[in-house]
Amino acid sequence: MTVPVFRELLEQNHDLEIVMVSRNNFADLFQGIPNLIFKGINIDDYKGFLGMRKLANRLTKEFKPDLVADLHDVIRTKILNQILKQKRFSIFTIDKEKEEKAHLTDIWNLEKRQLKHNTERYADVFRQAGFAVILSHQFRVGTQQKAGIGLAPFAQHKGKMLPLEKSFEVAKILSEKYKIYFFGGGKSEVDILNQWANQISNSENVAGKFTLKQELQKISELEIMISMDSANMHLASIAGTRCVSVWGSTHPFAGFLGYGQSEADVVQVKDLSCRPCSVFGDLPCYRGDWACLEELQVQQIIDKILPLKITN
């Protein structure tokens, strides 16, 4: 979700250059953004306080930054910030507003309200540093010729994932009219999706076949991506593709809807007062029945798709 923020921030501040420090495997997300340098690292090379001091010394020597923006605010970056403060650097840190999120996910709170979108939280860090930026909250369509539907049925946590039999049914129904492409991650997911592709005609499993760059390109060529509240929703935003997103124990109110994606494309059970019970979907179900996912109807997803004229 930092990608569109960097792109629009740098377009509005031509004299600014950003060095993005993150894990090596995220490099492809930031390609093509003018005045952005991606510094990939292996985090295992920088463990503990001594590792953070080593990283701080290398970064300041190589790039000589004027300011430091912490868009993560976790223990690792807190340590890094303290070291950089001792070196007289000005640090600007994201405000995650954890109390507001805790209130939102309190199952006894019946007055749920929309919190700030997380991209605005990122932008606020740079605003505090003195840079003006107005986010458009619109993704940019990359590939004009689009065809087919992507389906990413997996998520990191159970609270975010539609039961697989329902996702299978979605793919089976839609494959009668449209080419379906399956997206996933780990080996077990690839194996499941290979089985689906063998059982559903007019479908193809691309999980495990692409680099991140190639995956982004393929998503950009889709008419629609169907995704859980997971990374593929955000990849669709980066690639400029509409996403129908499925939400269970989490909720767009927490500020994590894909950048530029429409609330009209959100699929969720609206009348459960216990939702959201988690920001990240990593908590056990309070009710014990996962009603937020079990009560979702396949037709809710189909209805978002079928009115469209999609090319195979």
MOBELQUI-V699248 format. One line per field, one symbol per residue. ss: DSSP state (H for helix, E for strand, C for the rest). phi: phi as a letter, one per 30 degrees, with the letter a starting at -180 (. if undefined). burial: # if it has 16 or more other C-alpha atoms within 10 Angstrom, else .. Layout:
ss->???
phi->???
burial->???
This chain:
ss->CHHHHHHHHHHHCCCCCEEEEEEHHHHHHHCCCCCEEEEEECHHHCCHHHHHHHHHHHHHHHHCCCEEEECCCCHHHHHHHHHHHHCCCEEEECCCCHHHHHHHCCCCCCCCCCCCCHHHHHHHHHHHCCCCCCCCCCCCCCCCCCCCEEEECCCCCHHHCCCHHHHHHHHHHHCCCCCEEECCCCHHHHHHHHHHHHHCCCEEECCCCCCHHHHHHHHHCCCEEEEECCHHHHHHHHHCCEEEEECCCCCHHHCCCCCCCCHHHEECCCCCCCCCCCCCCCCCCCCCCCHHHHCCCHHHHHHHHCCCCCCC
phi->.deddeeddddcbdccbccccadedceddcdiceiccccdbcdddbdidddddddeddddddchddbbcccchbeddddddddddddiddcbbdcdhdddddddcddcdccdbdcddddddddddddddjcdacddhbdcdcdddcaibcbcdcbdbedccdeddddddeddddddbbdccccabdedddddddddddccdibbccdiccdddddddddddddbccbddbeddddddddibdbdccbcdcaeedjcdediddddcdcaddccddddcadciccddddichedcdddcedddeddceddccdd
burial->##########.......#.#.....##.##..#.##.#..#....#....######...........####.......###.##....#.####......#..####....#....###########.#...#...#.#...#..##########..#####...###.###.##..#######....##..##.##..#.######.......################.##############################...#####....########...#....####..#.#..##..#....#..
